[in-house]
Amino acid sequence: MEKTLNRIHPVSDPEATYFLQVSWEKDLGTGFGLLLSDCQYAWTGTVSEADISREAADIEMDREKYVEELRKALIAAEESAGKYNFVIS
């Protein structure tokens, strides 16, 4: 299993610091797990392969392109710095 951990500062609360861990088996397209923490609380969730396909279809984006955008936003933080915004609600 592969994992990444990134520090994020959501636009909804720029003074706050959160840590986002993403874990996956083969690639993000087969689904992944999320753990979000503000160092006081933690929230977890999973995204299935079916969820990814449904979301890509909902926004009328090619599935492979959608998976690549997920990778950039959730995993490749350094190469994508400043290109993606996070809102915590």
N, C-alpha and C positions, 0 to 999 in steps of 0.2 A: 504494500500500500504506500502510495506517495502522499506527502502532506506539505503544505506551505503555510506559513504564518506571516501575516502582514499587519502592520499598524495602519489604522485608518482614522481620519478626522472627518466625521460626517458634516456635510454642509448644513444640516439641520441643527447642529450644535458644534461649531468649529473649535470651541475650547476643549471639548471632550476628546479623549483618546480611547479607541476601541481596538481590540485585536481580533482578527478574522483568520480562523484556521479552516482550510479547505482540504479534504482528503478524498482520494479517488483510487480506484483499482487500475484500470487500463488507460482510460482517458476521460475527460469531463463528459464526453458524449454518452458514456455508459452510466452516468449518474455520479453523484458526489455527496459528501456530507459536509455540513457547515457547523462551526462552533464560533459564536460571537461572544466576546467578553469585554466588560468595562473594568475588569479586575475586582469588581465587587459582586457582580452577577454574571451568569453565563446562560446563553440560549443555544440550543442545538436544533438541527433540522436536517432533512435529507431531500435531495432532488433526484427523482428517478429518470431513467431514460425516456419514459413516456411523458413525464413533465417537460423535459427539454424539447421533445418533438412537438408537444402541444403549444408551448410558448412560442417556438419558432413559427409554427403555422399561424398562431393568433396575430403575430406582428408581420406576417407575410414575408418572412426572411428565410433564405435557404438555410437548412438545418446546419450544414457544415460552417457556414458563415456565422450563425448564431453561437455555435460552440466555440469558434475562434474568438468572438467578442466576449463570451463568458471567461475564457482563458485570460484574455487581456485584462479584464476588469477584476477578476478574482485572484489570479495567480501571478501574473507578470507585472507586479506593482511598480517596479523600477522603470521598466520600459514604457509603462502607461501612465506615469505620474502626471497628474493634472488633467488627464483626459477623461476621467470617470469621476462622478460624484456619488456619494453615498448619503442616503437619508435614513435615519433611524426613527422608526415610529412604533 
